[in-house]
Amino acid sequence: MMRRLLVVSPRFPPVNAPDMQRVRISLPHFADSGWEPYVLAVDPEGVEGVVEPLLLETVPRDVPIRRVRPVPQRWTRRVGVGDLGLRSFWALYRAGCDIIRRHGIDLAYFSTTVFTALPLGRLWKRRLGIPFVVDLQDPWVSDYYEGRAKNERPPKYRLARAMHAVLEPWTMPEAAGLVAVTPEYIDTLQTRYPRLRDVPHDVIPMGASEADFDLVGRLNLPSPFFQPGDGHVHGVYAGVLGPVMRPTCRALCAALRMGLDRWPALFSRVRLHFIGTDYDPAAPRATMLPLAEEIGVREFVHEEPARAPYFTAIQTLLDADFLLLVGSDNPQYTASKLYPYILARRPLLAIFHEKSAVVDVLGRTGAGEIVTFADGFEPSELAEEVVERWRLLLERLPFQPDTNWAEFEPYLAGASTRRQCALFDRVATA
């Protein structure tokens, strides 16, 4: 018998946002595992961010999507509120109640980093009796930014943390199941709320969709950032950087300086492209360029801080001669962008904390080279190892990684969705 799933994803296509990707690539596969999805989202006109209509081509046309209108930001900004969950909370609540009643929903699934929407799960459970599962793509309440400089913290950090410190304990103990991208997120919640030790939980990577690459292959999109085959060797990083990755970025720039000094014929052809490096749609700020300027490699580095369209980013990965992945000093950072990077089948150089899940994935799949660091690393020392590994990669170009695709299969959209549905089954029959 087909069960019915309410999927809460406030930022949903055509909005291009990282936290909707699991839902987007899972939707074509839910029914194969016995779950009929109903999506609850916010109208794209009320969501800040890049709107990419092409994303809708990847959403099955038979999946019902209910969109609600939030309170406009031009009103809420007057009182200092911009949070999407707060602006859309009661609209989502009312629409969710209607969907649950009308369609006999069996389970609500929150897959979003709009944390202020998660308390809806407790409200629906209390009023309508349906269980809810939370997908933790980021930690809701974290001490990561405590003690850091103000410019390294998110906007309104103190106020937001205080609010979340109230909402999380009100909501999470009522959850009937947990999904997370790293085990540390689940461990933390089970320590805070011992009841969660007894609910179904699973660590499921974000995964990647081969269908996305098939679509890009049919579109033949131009790359706006460089011209392939122009005599340079183009390296690409596509994704957010930000202040917390600055030490790793500094090590990368220092490695480039070393390479230019030691092997000028090899490294002088390198051009690095950092795309979509800042989340702020209003005033995106560069992370790499100030470091490149300081270290003396500015002419070899291009940065476009504004978020790029998703499929343009994929095309840029495919046009690159090699790919770069840099991590933060937070060992829990897993880089969901890793999986499409691997599907791009390009030489890959990654720089990550030794405890990051990225290290394990690349080790088992053999899809790229990885340089690791520990807590308290010195960027100059890390740069020495990076430049040696980077030199070996450049000397081998062009080549395709000898990826173990059998090891990569669990990270594809179909396998990831089956694991989600297996957890839903456990919740529904508990």
N, C-alpha and C positions, 0 to 999 in steps of 0.2 A: 504494500500500500504506500502511495506517495504521501510523504509528510510535507507540511508547508512551513517555509522559513521566511521570517521578516528580516531582511538585511538592512541595517541602518548604516548608511554611508553618506553623511551630509555633503561632503565634497565628492561629486560623482560626475562622470563624463556628461557634457563636453568639457568640464573643468579638468585641467591637467594638474593633479596634485598627487604626491607620492602615496598618501595614505588610502587612496581609492584603488591602488593597483591590485591588491589581493582580490578584492571583490570583482573588479573588472575581468581579470583573467580566469576567475573561478566560475563566473556565471554560466559559461557554456557547458560546464561539467557537473553542476549540482544535480540536475535531473537524472543523470546516469547513475548516481548513487542514491536515488530515492528521495531527493528533496526538491520541492518546487519553490523557487525563490520569488519573493516580492521585495522590491527595492524601495526604501524610503530615503529621499535625498532633499537637499535644498535647491531651489531654483537657481540656476547658474548666474542670473543677473544679480543675485544677492550675495555672491561669493567672490571674495577678492582672489585674483590669480589669473593665470593664462587660460583662455577658453580655446579648445582645440576640437572643432566639430568632427574631425576625422576619427577621434576616439570612439564616437558613437557607432562607427562601422564595425567595431569589435564587440559590441553589446548585442546579444541575441534579441531579435525583434519581438519574440513572444514573451519576454520577461516583463511583467508589469512594473512600471516605475511611477511612483507617486512623488511629486515635487511640491514643496511648500515654500511660501514666501516669508523670508525673515523680516524683522523690523529693519528698515533701511539704515545703513551706517551713517548717513548724513544726519539722522536724528540721534542715534545712540552715541556718536562721537562727541556730541555736545556735553555728555555726562561722563566721558572718558571710557566708554564701552565699545569695543570693536569685535569681541569674541563671537565667532559664528554660532557656537552652541547656545550662548545666552540669547543672542538675537533671534534664534529660530526655535527655542526650547518649547514654547507652548504650541506653536504650529506643528512641530514634530510630534508632540504628545497627542494632540487631537487627531492628527492624521493616522498615527500609529494605532490608537484606540479603534478607529474606524476600520482599518485594514484587519486588525486582529479579530474583531467581531464579525466582519463581513465575510472573511475568507477562512475562518477557523484556523488561525495560525497556531502552530505547535511550539515554536521556539523563536526567540528574537536573538539576532547575532549582530553585535556591534563590532565593526571593523573600521576603526577611525582613530585619528589622534585628536579629534575634537572632543576632548575629555569631558567638557561640560554637557555633552549630550548623553553620557553614560548613565547618569541618575535616572533617565527615562526607564531603564531596565527595571529598577526597583519599583518605580511607580506602576508600570504595567503589570509587574508580578503581583503587587498588592491588590490592584484593582481588578485585573482580568485573569490572574492565575497562571500566566505563562512564564516558563523559565527563560533565563537569558544567559548567553555566553559572551565573553569579552575577549577580543583579539588585541593583545598588547604589542603594538608595533614600536612603541616607545614607553618608558616608564611614566606612570601618571604623576607620582610624587617622587622626586629624586633629590639627593643631596649633592649631586654632581657639581652644581654651580656654587655651592657654599664655599666661601673663602676665596672665590675668584674675583678678579677685578671687575668693576661695574661694566666696562665696555665688553666683557666676555659673556655677560649674562643676557638672556632674552629681555625684550622690553617689558617693563612693569613686573619684573621677576618677583619681587617681594609680595606684591599684592596678589599675583596669580598663584604663587605657592601657598599663601595663606588660604585662599579660596579652595584650592585643590586638596589641601590638608584636611578640610572639612568634608568635601564631597566624596573623596575616595573612601574613607571609613564608613560613610553613610551608605555607599553603593556596593563596594566590592564583596563584603561578607555575604551578600544576597545572591551573588553570581552562582549559576549552576554548572559552569564550566569555564575553563581558561584555555586560550591559545596564545602562544607567544613566539617571537622570532629568536629568542635566546633563553636558556633555562634560568639565568639569573633573575629575569623579570618575574617568573613564576615563584622561584625560591623566596624572593623578597616579599611577595604578597602572602605566601603561605606562612612566613615568619610573622608578619604583621597580623594576619587574620587566620588563626589555626584551623578554623572551619574549612578553609579552602584546600587543606591537605586531603580532604575526603571527596572532593568533586573531581570529575574527569578533567584531565588537562593534557596538553601535548605541545611540544616545541616543533613548530612547522615553519620552515623558511618561506620567505615571500614568494619565491619561485619566479619563473619566466615563461612566456608564451611563445612557442614557435610560430603561432599564427601571426603575431606582430611582425616577425621578420618576413614571413610570406607576403604580408600586405605591403611592407616597404619595398620588397623586391618587385612587386607589380607596379608600384607608383613611380619608381625611379626618380626620387626627389633630389633636387640639387642641394649641395652643401653650401650654406652661406658663409662658412668660416674659412675655407681654404680650397684650393684647386688641387685635387689629387694628381699626382704625376708631374708636378711643377719643378721637380729637381730637389725639393726639400724632403726631409723625413718627418712626417707629421705624427705627433703623439697627442692623444686626446684624453681628457678627463671630463666627464659630463655629470654634473651633480653639485650639490651644495658643499661648500667648504666652511667658511665662517671662522671666527676667532679660535675656537677650540681645536682646530686643525692646524693652526699657524705653526706650531713647532715642527710638525711633519712636513708642512709646505716649505719651511725654512731649510730643512734637511735636503729636500728635493732641489731647491734652487742652489744650495751649496754644492750638491753633487753635480749639477749642470756646470757650475763654475769650474769645478775640478776637472770635469771631462773636457771642457774647452781648453784648459791650460795644459792638460796632459796628452790628449788625443785630439788636437784641433781639427784634423781632417775628417774625423769621424763625427764629432759633436757639433761642428759648425753648421752642418746641414739640418740639425734638429730644430723643429719649431713645435712648441708646446701650446696646446689650445685648451683652455679651461672654460667650460660652457655651463651657464645656469648655476653660478656659484653662490647666489644669495636668494633667500626666500622672499625678501621684501619686494612686493611688486611696485611699490610707489617710488622707492629710492634705493635700488640694489647697490651694494658696495663691493668693491673689489677686495679680494684677499691675496691673490698671488702677485698682482702688479706692484704693490708697494715693496714686497719682499724682493721681487726680481730687480727692481730699481736699486734697492739698497745693496744687493749682492753683485750687481753689475752684469745681469743677464737679461735686461729689459728687452733688447731687440729680438730675443729668442722666445719670448712669452707673449701670448695673446690671451686676454681674458674677457669674456662676455658675461657679466654678473647676472643679467636678466635671465629668467627661466626660459629655456628654449622649448618649442613644441616637441612633444614626446617622440613623434616619428621622425622629425628632423634630427633629434639627438641620436636615434638609432641609425639613421643614414650616415651621420657623422662618424659613429663608431665603425661602420662598415667601410667608410672611406679612409680611415686612419691606417697608418703603417704599423702603429703599435698603440696600446692603451695603457693608461695609468690609473691606479687606484691608491688613494692615500687615506689613512685612517686617523682617528683622533687618539688622544692619550687615554680614552675611556675604553677599557677592555670589553665592555658590553656592546660597543658599537659593532654592528654586523654588516653594514653596507648592502642593502637589498639590491643596489645596482649591480652587484657582482654577477648575478645570474644572467641578465641580458648581456653583460660584458662577455661572459663565457660563450653564449650563443652567437656572438658576433664573430667568433673564430679568428681572433686577431692576437698577435703576441701581446702578453700582458705582464706588466711589472707592478706589483702591489707592495705597499709599505704599511704594515699594521702592527698593532700591539700583539705580543706573543700569545695572549690569552683570547684573542678575538676568534670567533667562529670562522672567520674568513680563512684563517691559517689552516684549519682542518679541512675545509671544503677544497681549497686549492691543493692541499697535500694529497687528498684522495682522488681528485679528478685529474691532477696534472695539467690543469688548464692555464697555468701561468707561473711566473717566478715571484717569490715573495721574500721580502726582507722584513724581519721582525725586530721589535724593540721592547724593552721592559719599562716599568715605571721609572720616572726620573731620568730618562735618557738624555744624552747631550746631542743636539742636532748635528754638530760637527762630526762626532764619532759615527752617527748613523749615516751621514753623507758618504763617508769612506766606503762603507759596505754597499750603499746604493749605487755609487758610481761604478764599482767593479761589476756588479750584476747587470747594470744598465749597459756597460760597454760590451759585455758578452752578448746581450740581446741584440744590440745594434749591429754587431759584426755578423750575426746570423741572418739578418733581414735580406729578402723577404722569406717568411716561413709561416706555417700554420701550426699552432700548438697540437701536440699529440694527446688530445683530451680523451680521457676514459669516459665515454658516453654512457656506459652502463652505470658508472658511479654517479653520473649527473642526472640520470632519469628521475630520482626522487625529488629533484628541484623543479621539474616541469609542472605546468599548471594542472594537468590531469591528475598526477600523483598527489600534488599538494591538496587538491580539492577532495580527493578520496579520503585523505587523512582528516580533513575538517569534518566531512560527513560521518566518518566513523565515530568521531567524538560527539557529534550531534546525536547519533543513534544511542550512544551510551547515556547522554543526558535525558533523551526522550523516554528511555525505558527504565530510568532510575526510580 
